[in-house]
Amino acid sequence: MKKILSVILLACLVAIGYLYYTPYIAIKNLARAAEVQDVDEVAKYIDSTSIKTSLSEQINTMMTKELMSNDEVKNNPLSVLALGLFTPLFDAASTTISTPEGITQLFNGKNPLNANNEENEALINLGNNRLSSAETEYIDVNTFNVYIRNPENEKITLVFERNGLIGWKMVKMRLPDFKVAH
């Protein structure tokens, strides 16, 4: 009887340990798929729609805040019109970045918004093995954050949520605040 209880207890501990480790497995698989540019495999680990929504909201909020902090722009009645014209551009950029192809390029240090695929010197840079030195944290049992530092040492947060019992998907990318040159 003691032997059976010991085996059951050991099996439970192994299962709990595996469940705890599952986001690390997902992140490693995502990074590996991006490294070999397997877009179909990358798609299994991301929720493009959620990432796009997250990026669009952040970029629009940051640009509005930045533009409205400039007195010259704030007092200009045409600034609201200009912001309205830029919103579709921000949304298009968010759409491009959040696709499996865009995420793959980001993980390889490329800029998905640049047709020439040059190295990314923009605010999002997930390449150059940044995941290997990333900080990680469970927020709760269903949410796991990965913190990556960009070349300017600003924190980019990748938010993963549980997908089923053992699966995880990246659902958000939180960007550092940025300043627009005036």
N, CA and C atoms as a LAMMPS dump frame, in Angstrom:
ITEM: TIMESTEP
0
ITEM: NUMBER OF ATOMS
546
ITEM: BOX BOUNDS ff ff ff
-5.0000000000000000e+02 5.0000000000000000e+02
-5.0000000000000000e+02 5.0000000000000000e+02
-5.0000000000000000e+02 5.0000000000000000e+02
ITEM: ATOMS id mol type element x y z
1 1 1 N 0.818 -1.192 0
2 1 2 C 0 0 0
3 1 3 C 0.868 1.264 0
4 2 1 N 1.927 1.26 0.838
5 2 2 C 2.832 2.407 0.876
6 2 3 C 3.516 2.609 -0.467
7 3 1 N 3.831 1.501 -1.109
8 3 2 C 4.496 1.58 -2.402
9 3 3 C 3.571 2.215 -3.45
10 4 1 N 2.311 1.856 -3.432
11 4 2 C 1.337 2.412 -4.379
12 4 3 C 1.171 3.912 -4.131
13 5 1 N 1.046 4.305 -2.859
14 5 2 C 0.917 5.724 -2.527
15 5 3 C 2.16 6.505 -2.938
16 6 1 N 3.323 5.9 -2.744
17 6 2 C 4.571 6.555 -3.145
18 6 3 C 4.618 6.754 -4.655
19 7 1 N 4.187 5.773 -5.427
20 7 2 C 4.173 5.862 -6.886
21 7 3 C 3.173 6.926 -7.328
22 8 1 N 2.005 6.958 -6.704
23 8 2 C 0.989 7.959 -7.039
24 8 3 C 1.504 9.359 -6.705
25 9 1 N 2.114 9.5 -5.531
26 9 2 C 2.668 10.795 -5.135
27 9 3 C 3.766 11.243 -6.096
28 10 1 N 4.639 10.33 -6.468
29 10 2 C 5.707 10.644 -7.413
30 10 3 C 5.135 11.051 -8.773
31 11 1 N 4.11 10.326 -9.238
32 11 2 C 3.475 10.648 -10.524
33 11 3 C 2.836 12.036 -10.471
34 12 1 N 2.202 12.355 -9.353
35 12 2 C 1.588 13.682 -9.2
36 12 3 C 2.654 14.779 -9.214
37 13 1 N 3.753 14.552 -8.527
38 13 2 C 4.837 15.543 -8.51
39 13 3 C 5.435 15.74 -9.895
40 14 1 N 5.614 14.656 -10.634
41 14 2 C 6.14 14.754 -12
42 14 3 C 5.153 15.518 -12.879
43 15 1 N 3.861 15.235 -12.755
44 15 2 C 2.842 15.928 -13.557
45 15 3 C 2.814 17.421 -13.231
46 16 1 N 2.885 17.76 -11.951
47 16 2 C 2.894 19.171 -11.546
48 16 3 C 4.152 19.863 -12.064
49 17 1 N 5.277 19.188 -11.96
50 17 2 C 6.527 19.747 -12.48
51 17 3 C 6.448 19.985 -13.98
52 18 1 N 5.862 19.03 -14.696
53 18 2 C 5.731 19.188 -16.141
54 18 3 C 4.797 20.357 -16.458
55 19 1 N 3.664 20.451 -15.766
56 19 2 C 2.735 21.555 -16.005
57 19 3 C 3.399 22.897 -15.727
58 20 1 N 4.226 22.948 -14.688
59 20 2 C 4.949 24.181 -14.366
60 20 3 C 5.916 24.556 -15.494
61 21 1 N 6.52 23.579 -16.092
62 21 2 C 7.557 23.812 -17.101
63 21 3 C 6.992 24.065 -18.503
64 22 1 N 5.709 23.829 -18.74
65 22 2 C 5.144 23.93 -20.095
66 22 3 C 5.322 25.287 -20.774
67 23 1 N 5.239 26.434 -20.081
68 23 2 C 5.46 27.683 -20.824
69 23 3 C 6.898 27.804 -21.335
70 24 1 N 7.847 27.267 -20.59
71 24 2 C 9.24 27.305 -21.036
72 24 3 C 9.419 26.468 -22.304
73 25 1 N 8.721 25.353 -22.355
74 25 2 C 8.763 24.497 -23.552
75 25 3 C 8.18 25.25 -24.743
76 26 1 N 7.038 25.91 -24.538
77 26 2 C 6.396 26.657 -25.621
78 26 3 C 7.297 27.783 -26.128
79 27 1 N 7.935 28.499 -25.222
80 27 2 C 8.818 29.604 -25.611
81 27 3 C 10.016 29.075 -26.387
82 28 1 N 10.573 27.993 -25.918
83 28 2 C 11.719 27.394 -26.61
84 28 3 C 11.299 26.914 -28.005
85 29 1 N 10.136 26.292 -28.112
86 29 2 C 9.65 25.829 -29.415
87 29 3 C 9.358 27.001 -30.354
88 30 1 N 8.795 28.07 -29.817
89 30 2 C 8.529 29.264 -30.621
90 30 3 C 9.833 29.855 -31.135
91 31 1 N 10.811 30.005 -30.265
92 31 2 C 12.105 30.572 -30.671
93 31 3 C 12.79 29.685 -31.708
94 32 1 N 12.725 28.371 -31.509
95 32 2 C 13.352 27.445 -32.458
96 32 3 C 12.657 27.518 -33.824
97 33 1 N 11.326 27.558 -33.813
98 33 2 C 10.58 27.652 -35.075
99 33 3 C 10.905 28.956 -35.802
100 34 1 N 11.013 30.046 -35.061
101 34 2 C 11.354 31.331 -35.672
102 34 3 C 12.767 31.304 -36.224
103 35 1 N 13.673 30.659 -35.508
104 35 2 C 15.075 30.599 -35.946
105 35 3 C 15.21 29.888 -37.292
106 36 1 N 14.441 28.812 -37.483
107 36 2 C 14.51 28.084 -38.757
108 36 3 C 13.468 28.607 -39.751
109 37 1 N 12.796 29.695 -39.349
110 37 2 C 11.801 30.389 -40.171
111 37 3 C 10.663 29.469 -40.618
112 38 1 N 10.191 28.646 -39.671
113 38 2 C 9.04 27.78 -39.889
114 38 3 C 7.789 28.536 -39.449
115 39 1 N 7.221 29.294 -40.382
116 39 2 C 6.105 30.187 -40.082
117 39 3 C 4.884 29.408 -39.597
118 40 1 N 4.645 28.229 -40.151
119 40 2 C 3.493 27.431 -39.72
120 40 3 C 3.636 27.006 -38.262
121 41 1 N 4.835 26.67 -37.852
122 41 2 C 5.078 26.278 -36.457
123 41 3 C 4.978 27.502 -35.543
124 42 1 N 5.471 28.641 -35.987
125 42 2 C 5.356 29.88 -35.199
126 42 3 C 3.881 30.189 -34.96
127 43 1 N 3.057 29.988 -35.975
128 43 2 C 1.622 30.284 -35.866
129 43 3 C 0.949 29.485 -34.747
130 44 1 N 1.476 28.322 -34.428
131 44 2 C 0.906 27.493 -33.357
132 44 3 C 1.1 28.119 -31.975
133 45 1 N 2.072 29.025 -31.853
134 45 2 C 2.428 29.576 -30.548
135 45 3 C 2.051 31.043 -30.386
136 46 1 N 1.332 31.602 -31.341
137 46 2 C 0.932 33.005 -31.224
138 46 3 C -0.551 33.163 -31.548
139 47 1 N -1.167 34.165 -30.961
140 47 2 C -2.534 34.555 -31.278
141 47 3 C -2.424 35.911 -31.98
142 48 1 N -2.338 35.868 -33.299
143 48 2 C -2.087 37.082 -34.092
144 48 3 C -3.116 38.17 -33.831
145 49 1 N -4.376 37.79 -33.713
146 49 2 C -5.431 38.785 -33.519
147 49 3 C -5.245 39.532 -32.205
148 50 1 N -4.956 38.8 -31.137
149 50 2 C -4.751 39.445 -29.829
150 50 3 C -3.504 40.32 -29.83
151 51 1 N -2.439 39.839 -30.465
152 51 2 C -1.201 40.624 -30.528
153 51 3 C -1.442 41.901 -31.324
154 52 1 N -2.152 41.804 -32.446
155 52 2 C -2.445 42.972 -33.273
156 52 3 C -3.241 44.01 -32.483
157 53 1 N -4.276 43.552 -31.78
158 53 2 C -5.09 44.467 -30.979
159 53 3 C -4.242 45.148 -29.916
160 54 1 N -3.422 44.373 -29.239
161 54 2 C -2.548 44.91 -28.195
162 54 3 C -1.596 45.959 -28.753
163 55 1 N -0.946 45.633 -29.868
164 55 2 C 0.007 46.576 -30.472
165 55 3 C -0.687 47.836 -30.973
166 56 1 N -1.833 47.676 -31.626
167 56 2 C -2.567 48.843 -32.149
168 56 3 C -2.933 49.802 -31.03
169 57 1 N -3.468 49.253 -29.94
170 57 2 C -3.863 50.1 -28.816
171 57 3 C -2.659 50.835 -28.229
172 58 1 N -1.56 50.108 -28.051
173 58 2 C -0.368 50.725 -27.46
174 58 3 C 0.215 51.814 -28.355
175 59 1 N 0.357 51.509 -29.625
176 59 2 C 0.959 52.478 -30.548
177 59 3 C 0.084 53.714 -30.664
178 60 1 N -1.23 53.521 -30.8
179 60 2 C -2.138 54.668 -30.887
180 60 3 C -2.097 55.5 -29.61
181 61 1 N -2.076 54.843 -28.469
182 61 2 C -2.022 55.565 -27.189
183 61 3 C -0.71 56.324 -27.045
184 62 1 N 0.401 55.665 -27.353
185 62 2 C 1.705 56.32 -27.223
186 62 3 C 1.83 57.507 -28.177
187 63 1 N 1.377 57.333 -29.41
188 63 2 C 1.489 58.424 -30.376
189 63 3 C 0.581 59.587 -29.99
190 64 1 N -0.626 59.295 -29.54
191 64 2 C -1.536 60.356 -29.115
192 64 3 C -0.948 61.115 -27.934
193 65 1 N -0.446 60.375 -26.944
194 65 2 C 0.155 61.016 -25.768
195 65 3 C 1.363 61.856 -26.165
196 66 1 N 2.197 61.317 -27.031
197 66 2 C 3.407 62.026 -27.446
198 66 3 C 3.056 63.287 -28.241
199 67 1 N 2.13 63.153 -29.167
200 67 2 C 1.76 64.31 -29.982
201 67 3 C 1.05 65.378 -29.151
202 68 1 N 0.215 64.955 -28.23
203 68 2 C -0.515 65.927 -27.418
204 68 3 C 0.365 66.565 -26.346
205 69 1 N 1.542 66.028 -26.113
206 69 2 C 2.452 66.658 -25.16
207 69 3 C 3.203 67.818 -25.806
208 70 1 N 3.132 67.922 -27.117
209 70 2 C 3.766 69.005 -27.853
210 70 3 C 2.768 70.155 -27.952
211 71 1 N 3.055 71.294 -27.33
212 71 2 C 2.117 72.418 -27.297
213 71 3 C 1.726 72.896 -28.683
214 72 1 N 2.67 72.9 -29.597
215 72 2 C 2.384 73.358 -30.956
216 72 3 C 1.341 72.455 -31.624
217 73 1 N 1.482 71.165 -31.418
218 73 2 C 0.537 70.208 -32.007
219 73 3 C -0.781 70.242 -31.258
220 74 1 N -0.711 70.295 -29.929
221 74 2 C -1.914 70.257 -29.103
222 74 3 C -2.859 71.42 -29.426
223 75 1 N -2.318 72.591 -29.712
224 75 2 C -3.136 73.769 -29.978
225 75 3 C -3.555 73.896 -31.44
226 76 1 N -3.147 72.978 -32.249
227 76 2 C -3.497 73.014 -33.664
228 76 3 C -4.758 72.189 -33.896
229 77 1 N -5.828 72.791 -34.417
230 77 2 C -7.08 72.054 -34.617
231 77 3 C -6.944 70.925 -35.656
232 78 1 N -5.945 71.005 -36.495
233 78 2 C -5.757 69.968 -37.51
234 78 3 C -5.043 68.731 -36.962
235 79 1 N -4.545 68.807 -35.727
236 79 2 C -3.804 67.67 -35.171
237 79 3 C -4.695 66.447 -34.993
238 80 1 N -5.959 66.65 -34.654
239 80 2 C -6.889 65.519 -34.515
240 80 3 C -7.089 64.862 -35.871
241 81 1 N -7.209 65.66 -36.915
242 81 2 C -7.35 65.129 -38.27
243 81 3 C -6.092 64.359 -38.672
244 82 1 N -4.951 64.93 -38.372
245 82 2 C -3.69 64.258 -38.7
246 82 3 C -3.567 62.932 -37.964
247 83 1 N -3.947 62.929 -36.693
248 83 2 C -3.892 61.69 -35.908
249 83 3 C -4.834 60.652 -36.511
250 84 1 N -6.004 61.105 -36.968
251 84 2 C -6.954 60.201 -37.622
252 84 3 C -6.392 59.61 -38.903
253 85 1 N -5.582 60.372 -39.606
254 85 2 C -4.965 59.87 -40.828
255 85 3 C -3.859 58.864 -40.537
256 86 1 N -3.174 59.047 -39.411
257 86 2 C -2.08 58.141 -39.06
258 86 3 C -2.569 56.821 -38.464
259 87 1 N -3.748 56.811 -37.869
260 87 2 C -4.255 55.605 -37.21
261 87 3 C -4.27 54.398 -38.139
262 88 1 N -4.744 54.51 -39.387
263 88 2 C -4.69 53.338 -40.268
264 88 3 C -3.26 52.852 -40.537
265 89 1 N -2.301 53.774 -40.556
266 89 2 C -0.908 53.369 -40.733
267 89 3 C -0.413 52.576 -39.531
268 90 1 N -0.775 53.031 -38.321
269 90 2 C -0.39 52.31 -37.105
270 90 3 C -1.027 50.926 -37.093
271 91 1 N -2.306 50.869 -37.503
272 91 2 C -3.003 49.581 -37.533
273 91 3 C -2.372 48.636 -38.551
274 92 1 N -1.975 49.17 -39.694
275 92 2 C -1.318 48.339 -40.713
276 92 3 C 0.021 47.816 -40.195
277 93 1 N 0.752 48.661 -39.497
278 93 2 C 2.031 48.221 -38.919
279 93 3 C 1.795 47.13 -37.882
280 94 1 N 0.779 47.296 -37.048
281 94 2 C 0.447 46.287 -36.035
282 94 3 C 0.065 44.971 -36.688
283 95 1 N -0.679 45.046 -37.777
284 95 2 C -1.077 43.831 -38.493
285 95 3 C 0.145 43.114 -39.047
286 96 1 N 1.05 43.856 -39.656
287 96 2 C 2.262 43.26 -40.235
288 96 3 C 3.129 42.607 -39.162
289 97 1 N 3.305 43.281 -38.061
290 97 2 C 4.153 42.766 -36.985
291 97 3 C 3.559 41.515 -36.36
292 98 1 N 2.234 41.471 -36.203
293 98 2 C 1.595 40.398 -35.443
294 98 3 C 1.381 39.107 -36.223
295 99 1 N 1.678 39.092 -37.503
296 99 2 C 1.527 37.859 -38.281
297 99 3 C 2.634 36.873 -37.912
298 100 1 N 2.444 35.592 -38.198
299 100 2 C 3.536 34.635 -37.959
300 100 3 C 4.827 35.032 -38.685
301 101 1 N 4.688 35.598 -39.885
302 101 2 C 5.867 36.042 -40.627
303 101 3 C 6.554 37.198 -39.906
304 102 1 N 5.746 38.151 -39.401
305 102 2 C 6.295 39.299 -38.684
306 102 3 C 6.984 38.894 -37.396
307 103 1 N 6.355 37.999 -36.64
308 103 2 C 6.958 37.516 -35.395
309 103 3 C 8.25 36.764 -35.705
310 104 1 N 8.239 35.966 -36.774
311 104 2 C 9.451 35.236 -37.179
312 104 3 C 10.584 36.209 -37.478
313 105 1 N 10.278 37.276 -38.212
314 105 2 C 11.303 38.267 -38.53
315 105 3 C 11.812 38.963 -37.267
316 106 1 N 10.894 39.288 -36.351
317 106 2 C 11.316 39.935 -35.104
318 106 3 C 12.267 39.044 -34.311
319 107 1 N 11.952 37.759 -34.226
320 107 2 C 12.798 36.844 -33.472
321 107 3 C 14.153 36.639 -34.143
322 108 1 N 14.246 37.003 -35.402
323 108 2 C 15.521 36.895 -36.114
324 108 3 C 16.212 38.244 -36.257
325 109 1 N 15.75 39.241 -35.487
326 109 2 C 16.395 40.547 -35.483
327 109 3 C 16.109 41.385 -36.71
328 110 1 N 15.082 41.008 -37.464
329 110 2 C 14.716 41.743 -38.668
330 110 3 C 13.535 42.657 -38.38
331 111 1 N 13.367 43.655 -39.207
332 111 2 C 12.26 44.585 -39.082
333 111 3 C 11.176 44.192 -40.082
334 112 1 N 10.043 43.657 -39.618
335 112 2 C 8.989 43.25 -40.549
336 112 3 C 8.365 44.413 -41.318
337 113 1 N 8.615 45.635 -40.867
338 113 2 C 8.08 46.808 -41.553
339 113 3 C 9.008 47.318 -42.64
340 114 1 N 10.183 46.716 -42.749
341 114 2 C 11.178 47.141 -43.725
342 114 3 C 11.234 46.107 -44.844
343 115 1 N 10.902 46.508 -46.047
344 115 2 C 10.871 45.59 -47.184
345 115 3 C 12.237 44.969 -47.466
346 116 1 N 13.305 45.648 -47.084
347 116 2 C 14.653 45.138 -47.336
348 116 3 C 15.117 44.142 -46.281
349 117 1 N 14.28 43.936 -45.231
350 117 2 C 14.618 43.006 -44.15
351 117 3 C 15.959 43.32 -43.497
352 118 1 N 16.267 44.593 -43.359
353 118 2 C 17.506 44.977 -42.696
354 118 3 C 17.388 44.709 -41.205
355 119 1 N 18.524 44.755 -40.52
356 119 2 C 18.504 44.574 -39.076
357 119 3 C 17.57 45.611 -38.464
358 120 1 N 16.86 45.202 -37.439
359 120 2 C 15.867 46.056 -36.813
360 120 3 C 16.512 46.936 -35.75
361 121 1 N 16.495 48.224 -35.986
362 121 2 C 16.977 49.155 -34.985
363 121 3 C 15.814 49.933 -34.397
364 122 1 N 14.616 49.402 -34.591
365 122 2 C 13.424 50.063 -34.078
366 122 3 C 13.183 49.664 -32.625
367 123 1 N 11.994 49.995 -32.113
368 123 2 C 11.733 49.738 -30.705
369 123 3 C 11.502 48.273 -30.393
370 124 1 N 11.211 47.442 -31.379
371 124 2 C 11.001 46.025 -31.12
372 124 3 C 12.161 45.262 -31.731
373 125 1 N 12.928 44.607 -30.911
374 125 2 C 14.016 43.779 -31.414
375 125 3 C 14.092 42.539 -30.542
376 126 1 N 13.627 41.419 -31.079
377 126 2 C 13.622 40.174 -30.325
378 126 3 C 14.705 39.233 -30.811
379 127 1 N 15.529 39.682 -31.715
380 127 2 C 16.526 38.804 -32.305
381 127 3 C 17.769 38.656 -31.459
382 128 1 N 18.785 38.085 -32.087
383 128 2 C 20.102 37.916 -31.471
384 128 3 C 20.04 37.145 -30.158
385 129 1 N 19.251 36.084 -30.16
386 129 2 C 19.175 35.184 -29.001
387 129 3 C 18.734 35.881 -27.72
388 130 1 N 17.902 36.886 -27.803
389 130 2 C 17.464 37.611 -26.617
390 130 3 C 16.63 36.735 -25.68
391 131 1 N 15.997 35.699 -26.198
392 131 2 C 15.197 34.838 -25.328
393 131 3 C 16.067 34.059 -24.353
394 132 1 N 17.283 33.764 -24.748
395 132 2 C 18.15 32.99 -23.856
396 132 3 C 18.523 33.772 -22.6
397 133 1 N 18.479 35.092 -22.674
398 133 2 C 18.809 35.91 -21.503
399 133 3 C 17.572 36.609 -20.939
400 134 1 N 16.4 36.175 -21.369
401 134 2 C 15.16 36.817 -20.93
402 134 3 C 14.821 36.439 -19.492
403 135 1 N 14.129 37.355 -18.831
404 135 2 C 13.588 37.074 -17.508
405 135 3 C 12.176 36.532 -17.719
406 136 1 N 11.747 35.644 -16.849
407 136 2 C 10.411 35.063 -16.976
408 136 3 C 9.703 35.128 -15.631
409 137 1 N 8.371 35.103 -15.696
410 137 2 C 7.591 35.196 -14.466
411 137 3 C 6.18 34.679 -14.703
412 138 1 N 5.727 33.831 -13.807
413 138 2 C 4.312 33.459 -13.784
414 138 3 C 3.542 34.621 -13.171
415 139 1 N 2.502 35.078 -13.839
416 139 2 C 1.627 36.103 -13.286
417 139 3 C 0.523 35.414 -12.492
418 140 1 N -0.028 34.379 -13.061
419 140 2 C -0.952 33.476 -12.387
420 140 3 C -0.843 32.134 -13.102
421 141 1 N -1.671 31.17 -12.76
422 141 2 C -1.512 29.835 -13.341
423 141 3 C -1.757 29.806 -14.846
424 142 1 N -2.419 30.824 -15.378
425 142 2 C -2.741 30.856 -16.799
426 142 3 C -2.012 31.94 -17.581
427 143 1 N -1.167 32.72 -16.928
428 143 2 C -0.465 33.823 -17.589
429 143 3 C 1.012 33.777 -17.227
430 144 1 N 1.845 33.922 -18.247
431 144 2 C 3.291 33.834 -18.079
432 144 3 C 3.924 34.951 -18.89
433 145 1 N 4.795 35.731 -18.266
434 145 2 C 5.447 36.839 -18.965
435 145 3 C 6.909 36.527 -19.236
436 146 1 N 7.366 36.992 -20.398
437 146 2 C 8.773 36.917 -20.768
438 146 3 C 9.225 38.357 -20.975
439 147 1 N 10.282 38.75 -20.272
440 147 2 C 10.791 40.114 -20.356
441 147 3 C 12.104 40.108 -21.131
442 148 1 N 12.111 40.87 -22.214
443 148 2 C 13.291 40.959 -23.073
444 148 3 C 13.742 42.411 -23.082
445 149 1 N 15.023 42.621 -23.051
446 149 2 C 15.565 43.975 -23.124
447 149 3 C 15.97 44.265 -24.567
448 150 1 N 15.546 45.421 -25.072
449 150 2 C 15.958 45.808 -26.419
450 150 3 C 17.36 46.418 -26.34
451 151 1 N 17.95 46.78 -27.488
452 151 2 C 19.319 47.33 -27.462
453 151 3 C 19.47 48.581 -26.591
454 152 1 N 18.385 49.308 -26.359
455 152 2 C 18.44 50.496 -25.503
456 152 3 C 18.163 50.139 -24.041
457 153 1 N 18.115 48.848 -23.732
458 153 2 C 17.873 48.326 -22.391
459 153 3 C 16.462 48.622 -21.886
460 154 1 N 15.517 48.797 -22.803
461 154 2 C 14.125 48.993 -22.428
462 154 3 C 13.439 47.622 -22.443
463 155 1 N 12.487 47.464 -21.529
464 155 2 C 11.845 46.169 -21.376
465 155 3 C 10.67 45.992 -22.34
466 156 1 N 10.691 44.894 -23.077
467 156 2 C 9.584 44.461 -23.92
468 156 3 C 9.016 43.223 -23.245
469 157 1 N 7.714 43.19 -23.057
470 157 2 C 7.085 42.061 -22.39
471 157 3 C 6.285 41.246 -23.393
472 158 1 N 6.566 39.957 -23.441
473 158 2 C 5.781 39.018 -24.222
474 158 3 C 4.867 38.301 -23.24
475 159 1 N 3.565 38.39 -23.453
476 159 2 C 2.599 37.79 -22.539
477 159 3 C 2.062 36.511 -23.179
478 160 1 N 2.221 35.413 -22.458
479 160 2 C 1.72 34.121 -22.904
480 160 3 C 0.557 33.723 -22
481 161 1 N -0.469 33.129 -22.614
482 161 2 C -1.594 32.608 -21.852
483 161 3 C -1.754 31.137 -22.154
484 162 1 N -2.228 30.427 -21.132
485 162 2 C -2.444 28.988 -21.278
486 162 3 C -3.489 28.74 -22.364
487 163 1 N -3.214 27.743 -23.18
488 163 2 C -4.111 27.342 -24.267
489 163 3 C -4.365 25.847 -24.081
490 164 1 N -5.454 25.516 -23.396
491 164 2 C -5.681 24.127 -23.027
492 164 3 C -4.911 23.831 -21.748
493 165 1 N -4.672 22.563 -21.476
494 165 2 C -3.991 22.198 -20.234
495 165 3 C -2.492 22.428 -20.295
496 166 1 N -1.864 22.085 -21.423
497 166 2 C -0.402 22.186 -21.481
498 166 3 C 0.115 23.138 -22.556
499 167 1 N -0.766 23.698 -23.361
500 167 2 C -0.332 24.599 -24.423
501 167 3 C -0.28 26.048 -23.962
502 168 1 N 0.545 26.842 -24.635
503 168 2 C 0.679 28.268 -24.351
504 168 3 C 0.779 29.019 -25.664
505 169 1 N 0.184 30.227 -25.702
506 169 2 C 0.282 31.095 -26.876
507 169 3 C 0.647 32.501 -26.438
508 170 1 N 1.456 33.161 -27.272
509 170 2 C 1.759 34.564 -27.034
510 170 3 C 0.533 35.364 -27.463
511 171 1 N -0.002 36.181 -26.546
512 171 2 C -1.221 36.932 -26.823
513 171 3 C -1.016 38.445 -26.828
514 172 1 N 0.095 38.903 -26.25
515 172 2 C 0.366 40.339 -26.208
516 172 3 C 1.855 40.577 -26.295
517 173 1 N 2.162 41.76 -26.786
518 173 2 C 3.534 42.244 -26.785
519 173 3 C 3.454 43.668 -26.243
520 174 1 N 3.995 43.87 -25.048
521 174 2 C 3.975 45.201 -24.444
522 174 3 C 5.279 45.908 -24.775
523 175 1 N 5.142 47.052 -25.403
524 175 2 C 6.298 47.814 -25.861
525 175 3 C 6.736 48.827 -24.827
526 176 1 N 8.012 49.201 -24.864
527 176 2 C 8.448 50.311 -24.005
528 176 3 C 7.879 51.613 -24.56
529 177 1 N 7.745 52.618 -23.711
530 177 2 C 7.342 53.927 -24.206
531 177 3 C 8.43 54.454 -25.128
532 178 1 N 8.044 55.21 -26.111
533 178 2 C 9.051 55.79 -26.987
534 178 3 C 8.74 57.253 -27.208
535 179 1 N 9.749 57.961 -27.615
536 179 2 C 9.627 59.4 -27.856
537 179 3 C 9.756 59.653 -29.357
538 180 1 N 8.935 60.55 -29.824
539 180 2 C 9.001 60.973 -31.216
540 180 3 C 9.865 62.221 -31.276
541 181 1 N 10.794 62.244 -32.197
542 181 2 C 11.646 63.435 -32.351
543 181 3 C 10.798 64.598 -32.827
544 182 1 N 10.94 65.742 -32.177
545 182 2 C 10.162 66.934 -32.558
546 182 3 C 10.97 67.802 -33.49
